[in-house]
Amino acid sequence: MTNRHIFIYILFIWTFYSCKNENIYRVPVTGSKEQHRPEFHFTPDSMWMNDPNGMVYFDGEYHLFYQYFPDSIVWGPMHWGHAVSKDMIRWQQLPIALYPDSLGYIFSGSAVIDWKNTSGFGKDGSPPMVAIFTHHNIAGEKAGRSDFQYQSIAYSLDKGRSWTKYADNPVVPNPGNIKDFRDPKVIWHEDSHKWIMVLAARDKVKLYSSPDLKKWSFESDFGIKNDARLWECPDLFPLKVEGNEEPKWVLIVSMQSGAPNKGTGTSYFIGYFDGHTFTCLDQKKSQHWLDYGTDNYAMVSWSDIPSSDGRRLALGWMSNWLYAQKVPTGSWRSAMTLPRELSIIKTETGKYLLKSNIIREFYSYRKDTIIINPSSISSDQYRLPLDQNGLYEINISFARSEDLSFLLTSEHGDTLQVGYEAKTDIWFIDRSKAGKSDFFEGFAAKHSAPCISESDTISMQIILDKASLELIADGGLTTMTDIFFPGRDMTQVFLITQKGSKSVSDIVTHHIRHPE
Ligand code: FRU
């Protein structure tokens, strides 16, 4: 063999193995060649993830911790995984932050910056980052005890890179008979100069206060009479009503059952908080849904967003406990929703409601913007000039008296339809023919949501990232987040309008740039 032959031979072997490796290539957190892995939603590099935890902003970084089991693609002994980002879209994965210990698995919780060093954990004038989480004692659970969940803390002096668990954990012991006693979310309450913790206790939330994050006193309960559902992952924060300075308080609670389109979902109440008690605005204790899709659970907000920014930013787990452990993804399971900005509005009829919108940082990933004038649309099934990659955003508005939808299709024959039905006045996502669904009976379904807007012109924004669709309707008044598993990417989009419709606005489409 000549040198040239040897060279060609080596080149051949190298090419062969590079191609083969394509299938087992461990992708970076954002961006992927794996089927169904989203490109601009956060996913773990590998293995199982559920709730977002400990979301806190500090020194230019948004932290995202999350329920993580590094040894399997189904739920198991919980750790806190960790990632950081400068804009909440492009994430950098960091080593696991909290490991299970003799007190238990590390369940959901929150993190704060202790600016005044009330805990005394700070050093050399730098404030500590303090994580407040549930310890779930598996031995206690197996022994049939009912006090196996309690709240503990840990602190970090190096921007969340390494953690020390507090020696006197737990800081909130189980009252003795509450099996579900978990998911502490903590805020600093300036008026009473105390930390306030809200946690889920079976069918209600409990509030506690503390001067130093270590000693906690019970304040009050909030619940709905005779509620049989399990409450999880609460959040409590003040928010000004849009357009005026009126402060209100929002209590977010995730519901383990009874969500509008089955299974688990995130809800909210609007009211007041006086440092001790949360009171709903109305006596009926109206509970609203933050998202009507099936796949936005455990949504909670970031702590310590600087007041110069002033936004309330939140993120949810893009799955549903009905089928989360069975979805057909390969080496990893679950993604987070796109981060959302929450705001309160007072409607014309005097209702206070939460709006959730995609954070503005996302829009810097737009590219190839195309604006389609409706007069150029000649048919009531019009194919949009979108490209092949299954990553795009579409915006449109139209008259509430008309049906309008988008039909997304793949070369594999999968279809997903999203839109509005005038007769029933509902928004919907129909994933019944959108791909693989045999892993869970009832996954293939049409989901609907009320059109909450009080206007005659309604609007929709849809964002597709391979295997998820987020519908933000009417400026965030109704939102729906659904996942699905097409055989191939959804590469074609048809706008379906009523024959001769005159009400359709310009259609604005964008491709979304890979965040890498
Ligand atoms: C919600 C939840 C939390 C719990 C965690 C365990 O999805 O059940 O209540 O802390 O998941 O992983």
Boltz pocket constraint, residues with backbone or C-beta under 6 A from the ligand:
constraints:
  - pocket:
      binder: B
      contacts: [[A, 50], [A, 51], [A, 67], [A, 78], [A, 107], [A, 108], [A, 134], [A, 182], [A, 183], [A, 231], [A, 232], [A, 233], [A, 298]]
      max_distance: 6.0
